[in-house]
Amino acid sequence: MAPKRKRTTETCLGARPGMISDEDFMILDARWSNISEEEIMNMPREEFMILLEYQEAGRLRKVGEEWRKKMELSQDEKRLAVKQLNEAKRRELIQAKEMNKYFRKNRFDEKSFHEDIQSYGSLYVFCVSFAKLESPTYKDFMESLANDHDNYKVYFAPNKSLAYSVGLVKELTPEQQNLKPGDRRYKTKEFDTGLHEIGIMLDADNYGVLLTNKTEDEVLSKFCEYREFDFINAGSTPMETLVFEKDEVVLPLPPFSSAKKLFPKLKKLGMPVELIGKDIKLTERFVVCEVKKRVTEKASKILVLLDRKMFNFVLLPVCYWSRTTKETKYFPLDLPSRQ
């Protein structure tokens, strides 16, 4: 039996569209880059299929070039990107440590949780990923909620315990009824109508539940009471742009600071400044940082010297469920200005 003839498309383009070699692509490009519609209509089917694969290969090459340009970072940008990644990992470790401390001190009681769901009018889900869990400000805020039992009750729990307690599905299928905790397909029936939508949101330890009888506006205002700012690290993105124009006074000076002592430090960090009496002024326009652009190491030091805190921490309300209407409302994600 004679061997099968190798497909023409594989000969020209390789086994898959877009995998064509540069040499073959250039040959086909010279041949078909200016092909007319009439020539396409009169093509044999096999040649037409090769043309389609050539066009797809060209499209993939164009997309690839665009992505390569975006990914081509300078050495300084790469170093800042690594710093940003390391800072994000550090924050995750701190948050995990703080949450574990909380879990050890506050054991989750499912029975009490179910009783409170039936006692309060609404259930809010909020995210603590953008909060500074180790700070006294955060701890004081959470303590104020814990002490106000008449209006608020807060719950956190490890290993998706909150999700399993409120329920993940409306009704269990026969197959799900036979599954046991620990199985990745394990589900629980919703504790009350509509709560399975809440359960789906509680898929990680960094989500908490707030039970309350307060109105939506009152609860959102309460969340806004926790807000703190910190100095931004190199590699992170600031919450606003800071630009000084020529001849502008750099400061009102931070408390207990001296223009005479501050001036050489700013000069050393590259700011075009001059000391005039007790004022530090710009000799030319200077951009310290911009929104959506990573802060450089020098810029982060300048911001500390100028006492400008550009990193914000917040609690993020995600959604809430009403015991009266049995409906869930989702909030727009107003994320802090960072990448």
C-alpha positions in Angstrom: 0.0 0.0 0.0 1.4 3.4 -1.0 2.1 5.8 1.8 -0.4 8.6 2.3 0.6 11.9 0.6 1.4 14.5 3.2 -1.1 17.3 3.4 -0.1 20.5 1.5 -1.0 22.6 4.5 1.4 20.7 6.7 4.1 21.0 4.1 3.7 24.8 3.9 2.6 25.8 7.3 3.4 23.0 9.7 0.8 20.9 11.5 -1.2 23.8 13.1 -2.2 27.3 11.9 0.1 30.0 13.3 3.0 27.6 13.6 4.5 28.5 10.2 8.3 29.3 10.2 9.4 32.8 9.4 10.9 31.7 6.1 7.7 30.0 4.9 5.6 32.9 6.0 7.7 35.3 4.0 7.4 33.2 0.9 3.6 33.0 1.2 3.4 36.7 2.2 5.2 37.7 -1.0 2.8 35.5 -3.0 -0.5 36.5 -1.4 -0.1 39.9 0.3 -1.8 41.7 -2.6 -4.0 38.9 -3.9 -7.3 40.1 -5.5 -10.8 39.0 -4.7 -11.1 37.4 -8.2 -8.0 35.3 -7.7 -9.4 34.1 -4.3 -12.7 33.1 -5.9 -11.0 31.0 -8.6 -8.6 29.2 -6.2 -8.7 25.4 -5.8 -10.2 24.4 -2.4 -6.9 23.1 -1.1 -5.0 26.3 -2.0 -7.8 28.4 -0.5 -7.5 26.5 2.8 -3.8 27.3 2.9 -4.6 30.9 2.3 -6.9 30.9 5.3 -4.2 29.4 7.5 -1.7 32.0 6.1 -4.1 34.8 7.1 -4.6 33.4 10.5 -0.8 33.0 11.0 -0.4 36.7 10.0 -3.1 37.7 12.5 -1.4 35.7 15.3 2.0 37.2 14.4 0.5 40.8 14.6 -1.1 40.1 18.0 2.2 38.5 19.2 4.2 41.6 18.2 1.8 43.9 20.0 2.1 41.9 23.2 5.9 41.7 22.9 6.0 45.5 22.7 3.9 45.8 25.8 6.1 43.2 27.7 9.4 44.9 26.7 10.2 46.6 29.9 13.4 48.4 30.7 15.7 47.1 33.5 14.4 49.7 35.9 10.7 48.8 35.1 11.5 45.1 35.6 13.1 45.8 38.9 10.1 47.8 40.0 7.7 45.1 38.8 9.6 42.6 41.0 9.4 44.9 44.0 5.7 45.2 43.5 5.3 41.5 43.3 7.4 41.0 46.5 5.4 43.6 48.3 2.1 41.9 47.3 3.4 38.6 48.6 4.5 40.2 51.8 1.0 41.7 52.3 -0.6 38.3 51.7 1.6 36.7 54.3 0.8 39.4 56.9 -2.9 39.0 56.2 -2.8 35.3 56.5 -1.0 35.6 59.8 -3.5 38.1 61.2 -6.5 36.0 60.0 -5.0 32.9 61.7 -4.6 34.8 64.9 -8.3 35.8 64.7 -9.5 32.3 64.0 -7.6 31.0 67.1 -9.1 33.5 69.4 -12.6 33.4 67.9 -13.9 30.0 67.2 -16.7 29.8 64.6 -20.0 28.6 66.0 -22.4 27.6 63.2 -25.4 27.4 65.5 -25.0 30.9 66.8 -24.4 32.1 63.2 -27.7 30.6 62.0 -29.5 32.1 65.0 -28.1 35.5 64.2 -29.1 35.2 60.5 -32.7 34.8 61.7 -32.4 37.7 64.1 -30.9 40.4 61.9 -32.6 42.0 58.9 -29.7 41.8 56.4 -26.4 40.0 55.8 -23.5 41.9 54.2 -20.4 40.3 52.6 -17.2 42.4 52.7 -13.6 41.8 51.7 -10.6 42.6 53.9 -7.9 42.1 51.1 -7.4 45.9 50.9 -7.3 46.5 54.6 -4.3 46.7 56.9 -5.2 44.0 59.3 -2.2 44.5 61.5 -2.9 48.2 62.2 -4.4 49.5 65.4 -6.9 51.5 63.3 -8.3 48.4 61.7 -8.4 46.5 65.0 -10.2 49.4 66.8 -12.8 49.6 64.0 -13.5 45.9 64.2 -13.7 46.0 68.0 -16.2 48.9 67.7 -18.4 46.6 65.6 -18.0 43.7 67.9 -19.0 45.8 70.9 -22.2 47.1 69.2 -24.3 43.9 69.5 -27.6 45.7 69.1 -26.7 46.9 65.6 -23.9 44.7 64.2 -22.5 41.2 64.4 -19.3 40.2 62.5 -18.3 36.7 61.5 -15.1 35.3 60.0 -14.3 31.6 59.5 -11.5 29.5 58.0 -11.8 26.9 55.2 -15.0 28.1 53.6 -17.0 27.4 56.8 -19.1 30.5 56.2 -19.9 29.4 52.7 -21.0 25.9 53.8 -23.0 27.4 56.7 -25.1 29.7 54.5 -25.3 27.1 51.7 -23.9 26.8 48.2 -26.9 25.5 46.2 -30.7 25.8 46.3 -31.3 22.1 46.4 -28.9 19.1 46.7 -28.9 16.6 43.9 -29.0 12.9 44.8 -25.3 12.7 43.9 -24.4 15.7 46.2 -26.3 14.2 49.1 -23.9 11.3 49.2 -20.8 13.5 49.2 -18.9 14.2 52.5 -16.9 17.3 53.6 -13.5 17.3 52.1 -14.7 16.2 48.7 -14.1 19.0 46.2 -17.6 18.6 44.9 -19.2 18.8 48.4 -22.0 21.3 48.6 -24.6 22.3 51.2 -28.2 23.4 50.8 -28.9 27.1 51.4 -29.9 27.9 55.0 -32.6 30.4 53.8 -34.0 31.3 50.4 -31.5 33.1 48.2 -28.5 32.6 50.5 -26.7 30.3 48.0 -25.7 33.4 46.1 -24.0 34.7 49.3 -22.3 31.3 49.8 -20.7 31.5 46.4 -19.1 34.8 47.3 -17.7 33.4 50.6 -15.0 31.3 48.8 -12.0 32.5 50.7 -10.8 33.4 54.3 -10.4 37.1 53.4 -14.2 37.5 53.2 -16.3 38.3 56.2 -20.0 38.6 57.1 -21.7 41.6 58.8 -25.2 41.0 60.1 -27.2 44.1 60.9 -30.6 45.8 61.1 -29.2 49.1 59.7 -30.2 50.5 56.3 -28.0 50.1 53.3 -26.8 53.7 53.4 -26.0 53.5 57.1 -24.0 50.3 56.6 -22.0 51.7 53.6 -21.2 54.8 55.7 -20.0 52.6 58.5 -17.6 50.7 56.2 -16.3 54.1 55.1 -15.3 54.9 58.7 -12.4 52.6 58.2 -9.9 54.3 55.9 -6.2 54.7 56.5 -3.3 55.8 54.5 0.4 54.8 54.4 3.6 55.7 52.5 3.8 53.9 49.2 6.6 51.4 48.5 8.7 51.4 45.3 7.0 49.4 42.6 3.4 50.1 43.8 1.0 52.4 42.0 -0.1 55.6 43.8 -3.7 56.7 44.4 -3.1 60.2 42.8 -0.7 62.1 40.6 1.7 64.5 42.3 3.3 67.2 40.1 5.1 70.4 41.1 5.2 73.3 38.7 8.2 75.6 38.2 8.6 78.2 41.0 6.0 76.4 43.1 6.8 76.0 46.8 7.4 72.3 47.4 6.0 72.3 50.9 4.1 73.5 53.5 6.8 71.7 55.5 5.8 68.7 57.6 5.6 69.3 61.3 8.9 69.6 63.1 10.8 69.6 59.8 13.4 72.2 58.6 13.7 73.4 55.0 17.5 73.8 55.5 17.8 70.1 56.4 15.3 68.8 53.9 16.7 70.7 50.9 19.9 68.7 50.4 18.0 65.4 50.7 15.5 66.4 48.0 18.3 67.7 45.8 20.2 64.4 46.2 17.0 62.5 45.1 16.9 64.4 41.8 14.4 67.2 42.5 15.2 70.4 40.8 14.9 72.6 43.9 16.5 75.7 45.4 16.4 77.1 48.9 15.0 80.6 49.1 14.8 81.8 52.7 12.7 79.2 54.6 11.1 78.0 51.4 12.1 75.2 49.0 11.0 76.0 45.4 11.1 74.2 42.1 13.4 75.5 39.3 11.5 73.5 36.7 8.4 71.3 36.5 8.8 68.0 38.3 6.6 64.9 38.3 7.0 62.8 41.5 4.4 60.1 40.7 1.5 59.4 38.4 -1.6 57.3 38.7 -1.3 53.8 37.2 2.5 54.2 36.9 4.8 52.4 39.3 6.6 54.6 41.9 10.3 54.6 41.6 12.7 54.1 44.5 13.6 57.8 44.5 10.0 58.9 44.3 9.0 56.8 47.2 11.7 58.4 49.3 10.6 61.9 48.2 7.1 61.1 49.2 8.2 60.1 52.7 10.3 63.3 53.0 7.2 65.4 51.9 4.9 63.4 54.3 2.7 62.4 51.3 0.9 59.1 52.0 -0.2 57.7 48.6 -1.4 54.2 49.6 -4.9 53.7 50.9 -6.5 50.8 52.9 -10.2 50.2 52.9 -12.9 47.6 53.6 -14.7 46.6 50.5 -18.4 45.8 50.7 -19.3 43.2 48.0 -23.0 42.4 48.3 -25.9 42.0 50.8 -28.9 39.7 51.3 -32.2 40.9 52.7 -34.1 38.6 55.0 -37.3 40.3 54.1 -37.1 40.2 50.3 -34.7 37.1 50.1 -32.8 38.9 47.3 -29.1 39.7 46.9 -27.8 43.0 45.8 -24.2 43.4 44.5 -22.2 46.6 45.0 -19.9 48.1 42.3 -16.3 47.3 43.1 -14.7 50.6 44.1 -11.2 49.2 44.3 -8.3 51.3 45.6 -6.0 52.9 42.9 -3.4 50.2 42.7 -2.3 47.3 40.4 
